[in-house]
Amino acid sequence: MDAVLRGLAIYFTLLVIIRLSGRRTLAQMTPFDLVIVLVISETTQQAMLGDDFSITNAVILILTLFTTDIGLSYVKRWWPRAAHIIDGVPTILVTDGVYDEGALKGARLQKEDVMQAARGQEGIESVAEIKFAILEVSGNISIIKKQKSG
């Protein structure tokens, strides 16, 4: 039972920390982010296993983590507000060619991150061509191009 409680404590702690640290996908990871993930994995392994490095304990922890994750997916489906709390909501980074500096700072993104997505998705060369840039819950940036008039 101790392994289950340790697993749950670490799962929810990591969920909160990752949620508060901002949305980044694996494709957006920097070498520093990778080092942090490796250090966290080693630290959490020690915290979850304690002195019991048995296969049984490891299996119990794996089952606890996956069961918790599956359970939360059902909670998010039944209670949409929980999904907003756990996963967050999309964030508008650019509106009609104007950056939202607060949103960029809150998401720990740079203007160049938005422009990289704009060039890759729509071939946009200037922020003035962007109607909306939206940081999705997945960590991807969606670009909506302004319609050309005339």
Phi, psi and omega per residue, in radians:
M1 nan -0.568 3.125
D2 -1.044 -0.698 -3.137
A3 -1.122 -0.692 3.129
V4 -1.117 -0.810 3.135
L5 -1.121 -0.718 3.086
R6 -1.081 -0.790 -3.138
G7 -1.058 -0.788 3.119
L8 -1.109 -0.737 -3.141
A9 -1.083 -0.783 -3.135
I10 -1.192 -0.724 3.140
Y11 -0.996 -0.911 -3.081
F12 -1.232 -0.582 3.071
T13 -1.106 -0.827 3.119
L14 -1.123 -0.680 3.113
L15 -1.015 -0.817 3.138
V16 -1.149 -0.809 -3.107
I17 -1.110 -0.797 3.140
I18 -1.127 -0.699 3.120
R19 -1.098 -0.719 -3.125
L20 -1.309 -0.418 -3.072
S21 -1.392 -0.147 3.132
G22 1.898 2.901 -3.088
R23 -1.707 2.081 3.043
R24 -2.422 2.436 3.059
T25 -1.666 2.976 3.105
L26 -1.042 -0.601 3.139
A27 -1.148 -0.405 -3.116
Q28 -1.688 0.060 -3.082
M29 -1.227 2.407 3.025
T30 -1.647 2.915 3.068
P31 -0.984 -0.631 3.106
F32 -1.105 -0.739 3.103
D33 -1.040 -0.706 3.136
L34 -1.114 -0.750 3.107
V35 -1.062 -0.758 3.124
I36 -1.047 -0.779 -3.140
V37 -1.074 -0.730 3.130
L38 -1.136 -0.742 3.126
V39 -1.149 -0.744 3.122
I40 -1.080 -0.743 -3.115
S41 -1.097 -0.714 3.111
E42 -1.156 -0.753 -3.131
T43 -1.129 -0.780 -3.113
T44 -1.204 -0.581 3.100
Q45 -1.058 -0.802 -3.141
Q46 -1.135 -0.702 -3.128
A47 -1.167 -0.652 -3.099
M48 -1.350 -0.700 -3.059
L49 -1.455 -0.480 -3.087
G50 1.051 -2.231 3.132
D51 -1.685 -0.031 -3.073
D52 -1.746 1.755 -3.135
F53 -1.759 0.439 -3.094
S54 -1.291 2.752 3.085
I55 -1.117 -0.669 3.125
T56 -1.017 -0.829 -3.138
N57 -1.110 -0.714 3.126
A58 -1.093 -0.757 3.123
V59 -1.111 -0.743 3.114
I60 -1.054 -0.748 3.131
L61 -1.134 -0.772 3.125
I62 -1.055 -0.814 3.117
L63 -1.098 -0.693 3.110
T64 -1.072 -0.829 -3.104
L65 -1.132 -0.797 3.136
F66 -1.169 -0.701 3.111
T67 -1.105 -0.728 3.105
T68 -1.091 -0.764 3.138
D69 -1.108 -0.765 3.104
I70 -1.118 -0.757 3.111
G71 -1.035 -0.760 3.114
L72 -1.129 -0.579 3.098
S73 -1.116 -0.642 3.074
Y74 -1.219 -0.715 3.097
V75 -1.027 -0.776 -3.140
K76 -1.112 -0.597 3.129
R77 -1.241 -0.714 -3.093
W78 -1.373 -0.514 -3.069
W79 -2.265 1.600 -3.071
P80 -0.954 -0.554 3.122
R81 -1.078 -0.602 3.099
A82 -1.110 -0.655 3.107
A83 -1.091 -0.698 3.105
H84 -1.131 -0.659 -3.136
I85 -1.261 -0.775 -3.066
I86 -1.343 -0.833 -3.038
D87 -1.672 -0.372 -3.065
G88 1.563 -3.057 3.136
V89 -2.259 2.749 3.083
P90 -1.030 2.572 -3.114
T91 -2.106 2.220 3.115
I92 -1.425 2.116 -3.094
L93 -1.715 -0.543 -3.139
V94 -2.390 2.347 3.045
T95 -2.244 2.117 3.129
D96 0.832 0.843 3.049
G97 1.385 0.141 -3.119
V98 -2.085 2.177 3.101
Y99 -1.188 2.502 2.977
D100 -1.694 1.698 -3.055
E101 -1.016 -0.687 3.129
G102 -1.109 -0.717 3.132
A103 -1.178 -0.714 3.104
L104 -1.079 -0.796 -3.137
K105 -1.112 -0.770 -3.138
G106 -1.094 -0.549 -3.136
A107 -1.616 -0.002 -3.107
R108 0.987 0.770 3.113
L109 -2.031 2.748 3.074
Q110 -1.874 2.813 3.087
K111 -1.005 -0.634 -3.135
E112 -1.104 -0.546 3.081
D113 -1.089 -0.722 3.120
V114 -1.165 -0.790 -3.118
M115 -1.161 -0.592 3.082
Q116 -1.085 -0.771 3.090
A117 -1.126 -0.705 -3.128
A118 -1.109 -0.754 3.116
R119 -1.147 -0.758 -3.088
G120 -1.191 -0.668 -3.069
Q121 -1.534 -0.748 -2.969
E122 -2.143 -0.033 -3.098
G123 1.198 0.464 -3.096
I124 -1.389 2.387 -3.115
E125 -1.836 -0.316 -3.070
S126 -2.416 2.543 3.110
V127 -1.047 -0.453 3.141
A128 -1.093 -0.356 -3.138
E129 -1.504 -0.069 -3.069
I130 -1.667 2.166 3.019
K131 -1.371 -0.889 3.073
F132 -2.481 2.464 2.918
A133 -2.129 2.168 -3.018
I134 -2.174 2.193 3.020
L135 -1.444 1.956 -3.093
E136 -1.372 2.868 3.133
V137 -1.035 -0.546 -3.137
S138 -1.229 -0.273 -3.077
G139 1.774 -0.179 3.091
N140 -1.372 2.673 3.076
I141 -1.837 2.114 3.087
S142 -1.667 2.391 -3.128
I143 -2.036 2.259 3.033
I144 -1.984 2.063 -3.068
K145 -1.414 2.509 3.056
K146 -1.151 2.513 3.079
Q147 -1.398 2.353 3.111
K148 -1.351 2.279 3.135
S149 -1.529 2.608 3.048
G150 1.698 nan nan
